[in-house]
């Protein structure tokens, strides 16, 4: 794991809310606004930007947590900005605070976590079931 960032460093990602991002379950629309699920996915992607730079060639990042507090709606066509701020790195885990905004409005906030692990370890973990069997 490379040591290239310090607490307070930021990464920004952007996306445009599309029809497939609206709140729906099992094919039925609940609300025609950006879903909390979509917000969580994009928050994790923003925090992952640190993992992509920190990992070595034989390592990969894996999500450990996403905390989402949804404050306001975002509508189809809105541009969303997600700012990930590095809070800390504890051993091999990257913890970020996340702020989601659109046109100056606070849409969501929360935290994400990513652990950096050896690809071989992840391959082994992902090839077994809960009983440790293949």
C-alpha positions in Angstrom: 0.0 0.0 0.0 1.4 3.3 -1.1 1.5 6.3 1.3 0.5 9.2 -1.0 -2.4 10.9 0.8 -2.9 12.8 4.1 -6.0 13.4 6.1 -8.0 16.3 4.6 -7.1 15.4 1.0 -10.1 15.4 -1.4 -11.3 13.6 -4.5 -14.3 14.7 -6.5 -16.5 12.8 -8.9 -19.6 13.8 -10.9 -22.6 12.1 -12.4 -25.9 13.1 -14.0 -29.0 11.6 -12.5 -30.6 9.3 -15.2 -33.9 7.6 -15.3 -32.3 4.3 -14.1 -31.2 6.1 -11.0 -34.6 6.9 -9.6 -36.1 5.2 -6.6 -37.7 1.9 -7.6 -38.1 -1.6 -6.2 -38.8 -4.7 -8.3 -39.5 -2.6 -11.3 -42.0 -0.3 -9.7 -41.1 3.4 -9.3 -41.5 4.8 -5.8 -40.4 8.4 -6.4 -39.0 10.0 -9.6 -35.9 11.3 -7.7 -32.4 9.9 -7.3 -32.5 6.9 -5.0 -30.6 6.5 -1.8 -29.2 3.3 -3.3 -27.7 5.3 -6.3 -26.3 7.9 -3.9 -24.6 5.1 -1.8 -23.1 3.6 -5.0 -21.7 7.0 -6.1 -20.4 7.7 -2.6 -18.5 4.5 -2.6 -17.1 5.2 -6.0 -15.9 8.6 -4.7 -14.1 7.1 -1.7 -12.7 4.3 -4.0 -10.7 7.0 -5.9 -8.2 7.0 -3.0 -8.0 3.2 -3.0 -7.2 3.2 -6.8 -4.2 5.4 -6.2 -3.0 3.8 -2.9 -3.1 0.1 -3.9 0.0 -1.7 -5.2 -0.2 -3.8 -8.4 -0.9 -7.0 -6.3 -3.6 -5.3 -4.2 -7.2 -4.4 -4.5 -9.7 -2.3 -2.6 -12.8 -3.7 -1.1 -15.7 -1.8 0.4 -16.2 -2.1 4.2 -19.0 0.4 4.8 -21.2 3.0 3.4 -23.1 5.4 5.7 -25.7 7.6 3.9 -27.8 10.4 5.3 -30.1 11.6 2.5 -30.9 15.3 3.1 -32.7 16.4 -0.1 -33.9 15.1 -3.5 -32.0 15.2 -6.7 -33.9 15.0 -10.0 -33.3 13.3 -13.3 -30.9 15.5 -15.3 -29.3 17.1 -12.2 -25.5 17.1 -12.0 -24.3 15.6 -8.8 -20.9 16.4 -7.2 -19.6 13.9 -4.7 -16.6 15.1 -2.6 -14.7 12.5 -0.7 -12.4 13.8 2.1 -9.8 11.5 3.5 -10.4 11.3 7.3 -7.9 8.7 8.2 -6.1 5.5 7.2 -6.0 2.9 9.9 -3.6 0.1 9.0 -5.0 -0.9 5.6 -8.4 0.8 5.8 -9.3 4.1 4.2 -12.1 6.1 5.9 -13.6 9.1 4.0 -16.3 11.7 4.8 -18.5 12.2 1.9 -20.6 15.3 0.8 -23.0 15.0 -2.1 -24.3 18.3 -3.6 -26.2 19.5 -6.6 -26.2 23.2 -7.6 -25.1 24.2 -4.1 -27.8 22.1 -2.4 -26.7 19.4 0.1 -28.2 16.2 -1.2 -26.5 13.7 1.1 -23.6 13.1 3.5 -21.9 10.2 5.2 -18.8 8.0 5.3 -17.2 5.2 3.3 -14.6 2.6 4.1 -12.2 0.7 1.8 -9.7 -1.9 2.9 -6.7 -2.6 0.7 -5.9 -6.3 0.6 -3.7 -8.6 -1.5 -5.5 -9.8 -4.5 -4.6 -13.4 -3.6 -6.2 -13.0 -0.2 -9.4 -11.6 -1.8 -9.4 -14.5 -4.3 -9.2 -17.0 -1.5 -11.9 -15.2 0.6 -14.3 -15.0 -2.4 -13.9 -18.6 -3.4 -15.3 -20.0 -0.1 -18.8 -20.0 1.4 -19.6 -19.1 5.0 -18.4 -22.5 6.2 -15.0 -22.1 4.6 -15.9 -24.6 1.9 -15.7 -24.2 -1.9 
